């Protein structure tokens, strides 16, 4: 199953290492890790939310 993991670079609840391990451990061949600059744990409510929406759209459209 295609999987996209998005993390804000200022997230204090989910560490970069934990998220990268999650992606590495996924059984999916189609997976991607994206880190959003100047974002925390609640990206969808933050000023950087457009970057997360773009990452989702690009992933769903098959774009990098």
N, C-alpha and C positions, 0 to 999 in steps of 0.2 A: 504494500500500500504506500503510495507517495506520501511523504511526510516533510513538513516544513517546521523547523523550530526557530522561533524568533525570540531574541533576548535584547533588552535595553542595556547598553554598556554601563549604566549607572545602577543597575538592578542590585539591590542588597539582599534580596530574598532567594534568588536563584543564581548561583555562581556561574561564571564562564566555564570553569572546569566541569561542573556537574552537567551543564547543557551540552558541552562538547562530548562528554562521555555518553550521555543519552543518545545523541546522534550516532556515535560510533557503535553503540550496542543495538541500534535498531536493525531489524532484519530486512528492512526495505532496501532495494537496490536504488530506488529513486528517493533521495533524501537530501536536505539542504539545511545548513545552519546559517542564520543571518543575525548579525548584531547591529542594532540601531543606535547611532550616536546620540548622545544627550537625552537618553530615555531611561526610565526606570522599569518597575515591574508592571505598571498599569499603562502600557504604551498607548492603548486605544483612547485614553483620556488625556494624554499629554500632548505638548506642542509638536512632538516628533511623530504624531500618529500618521501623518501622510506617508512618511517613509515606510512604516509597517504595512500600510494598505498597498503601497506600490510593490513591496516585497511579496505580498500575498498574490496580487494580480500577476506579477511576473512569473511566479512559481506555477500558478494555475494555467497561464498561457504558454508555459514551457520556455520562457525567456530567462536568461541569467540575470 
